[in-house]
Amino acid sequence: MSDASEADGAGRGFRFPGSFEITAVGNADAGLEHKVPSLIRQLGMHVLDASVRSRPSGKGNYVSVSVEFNCPSREKLEALHAALRADDDIHYTH
């Protein structure tokens, strides 16, 4: 007999292909509202229409940009995170 924690963990995690959302936080003057969707497209993934949302920080020095997209594989998702982290204007991804 298995305990509840094992049952709760079964079947969890990302499922590919699927729709995902990624958030990047970076410098407000870096044009992340355009840069993040562009990186997603460059990696061959489809950005969902009207899904780009941005929110400035309290002092306006940073911006948080969230984008929904279709991703075919875990490798593509990892490649996107790597590309965003490699950008000097992006300080955090989630």
N, C-alpha and C positions, 0 to 999 in steps of 0.2 A: 504494500500500500504506500502511495506517495503522499508527501505532506502538501499543504496548500501552496507553499512557496514554489515548489517545483511545478505545480499545475499553473500557477500564475505566470511563470516564465515561458511556458510552452507557446510557440507560435508568435512571439513578440519580436520586434525589430523592424528594420526597413524591408519593404517588399518592392522588388523591381520587376518590370518597369513600374514607375509610379510618379505621382505628383508630390513635390516637396517644396518647402519654403526655406530660403536661406536669408540670413541677416548679416550685413557687413556694417561695421562702425568705423568711421574714419574722418579724415579732415574735411571740414565743411566746404572748402574751396576746391575739392578734388574732382567734382562732377560725378560722384558715385552713383547718382540716379541714372546716369547713362553708362558708366563704366561697368557696373555689376551686371546688368542685363547683357551688355556687349560680350563680356567674358563668358557668360552662360551660352550665348549663341555661338561664339568662337569654338566652344567645345562640342558643338553639334547638338545642343539641346534646345528645346522649344520653351520660350518664356510665355506664360499664360497672359492673355490680353488683360490690360488694366490691373495687373497685379503688383506693379511697382509702387511701393509706399515709402515715404521718407519722413523723418522727424528730426528736427534740429535739437541739439543739446541746449540746456538752459542758458548758457552764455553764447551759444551760436558758433562755438569753435569746432564742433563735431556734428556729424549727421549719422543717423541710423537709417539704412536702406534695406527693406525687405522685398524679396522677389519670389513669386511662385513659378515653378518650372516643371517640365516633364523630364524625368531622368531614366535612361534605359538600364543602368547598371551601377553597382557599388563603385566600380572603378571610375566611372564618370563623376560620381558625387565626390569621391576622394580627390580627383584631379581638379575639380572646381574649388574645393577648399584649399588645395595647395596653391592654385593660381591666385586666389584672393589673398592668402597669407603672404605670398611673394610680393605683393604690391605694397610699396612703401607708404602709400596714403591710407591703407587699411590697417587698423590696429586690432580688430577683433572680428571673428566670424562665429556664427551660431546657426 
